Amino acid sequence: MLVISSNSNDKIKLLKKLHDKKFRRENFVAIIEGEKFVKEAMALGVVMEVFASKSYTGSIKANFILTDPIFKEVSQEVTPQGILATVDTEGLEFKEDNVTGHFLVLEHIQDPGNLGALIRSAAAFNFRRIYMIDCVDVFNNKTIQASAGNIFKVRYKNIKINEIPTAQNIHLIASDMKGIKLNEFRAYEGIYYGLVIGNEGQGVSTELKARCAASVSIPMSNEVESLNAAVAGSIIMFSFYN
């Protein structure tokens, strides 16, 4: 098994380049870290190569062993777990727009923790497609961690507003503090709903809100004015879960 001890090695150069969002998207390759996430990716057959630190003592067999200082250079974690893998992300982006279930539309979500939490809830409540408009990268390491590895259970597409799917049986609904109370909102049978979650500070844009059939709000007490984007989105998704 090859041991890599130089940061001028081509494999190391590639791993460092994969820290960049643009490079990841252009090449459909990303890094995942940690034994749990690597094992899940391996089970799905999306792992390309596995890298372990010399001090790694886990059960995953690596293609390459890195000295601990080199591993720390390529890791994106404060405390590296000693195991990471490159994954093929092309299959995680859906191509067709034949909507057959509820879905998410995320607009300008910038916090990777929020995006990861929304992905985790989307997987839990069967919102299997996520359309993203100028959001933080799905394969940002903080997003992956916040998703608890559930990034592999949903599919994604980066789009512009005018690319959101439209049909008679598709209704967009926006999460908005001034919307209809969620417990009063009536969902119609045979309709697929696209839940629109806007930017953490600005909410859903006027342009996108104009495309929505309705807006919904979450009733709250104790003079709480708003909820975190991921929390609000999760509550609304759960209300549609069946």
Secondary structure, DSSP 4 states (H G I P E B T S, - for coil): -EEE--TTSHHHHHHHHTTSHHHHHHHTEEEEESHHHHHHHHHHT-EEEEEEETT--SSPPPSEEE-HHHHHHH--SSS--SEEEEEE-GGGB-------S-EEEEES---HHHHHHHHHHHHHTT--EEEEES---TTSHHHHHHTTTGGGGSEEEE--GGGS---TTEEEEEEEEEEEEGGG--PPTT-EEEEEE-BTTTBS-HHHHTT-SEEEE----TT-----HHHHHHHHHHHH--
